[in-house]
């Protein structure tokens, strides 16, 4: 109940209004999600519309990240995004830094590729531009050097927060998803933007574990 302590209603009582607040937050899944909402929905493990650091940790573990990286990612992401996504007229619980799926567009940082617009919608032209500008070795993939070139070009003046956010996100993606030759493929990056990559990675890990059990 701590999450919704600010939703007290003198007419119906706190428990009822808290339940309504929970329902309102989860209602985001009853509508078409934006690509940015789909991108983070994987980490909303109980699909209640609110992502806590523990859920982000679980999500990173589910796609194969180690304990240390998963813990760091959870702390970093929630510290960066959590306070910016709190809905109007709602008070977030102290020191828990939840991320609200409905308002994730408010957490969009600068120094990025522009593939998501201000409302969290996917911009195909900006996505294709990444590879037209920076994929010098292969037209459908980025090397580590080419990725660095893109990050350098995206940097905005005096935007430390955005630079750090963009660098961390892309470097983590490259580390997890590059192929054996060091290429990060266009189709993989596309799947990150609509959230389907995370689901695929978790499913593949489950299949590997099940296969190992049956041997």
Secondary structure, DSSP 8 states (H G I E B T S, - for coil): -GGGGGG--TTT-HHHHHHHHHHHHHGGGGS---HHHHHHHTT-TT-SSEE-HHHHHHHHHHTT--HHHHHHHHHHHHHHHGGGG--TT----TTT--EEGGGGGGG--SSS---B-TTS-B-HHHHHHHHHHH--SBTTEE-HHHHHHHHHHH--TT-HHHHHHHHHHHHHHHHHH--TTS-EEHHHHHHHHTTHHHHHHHHHHHHHHHHHHH-
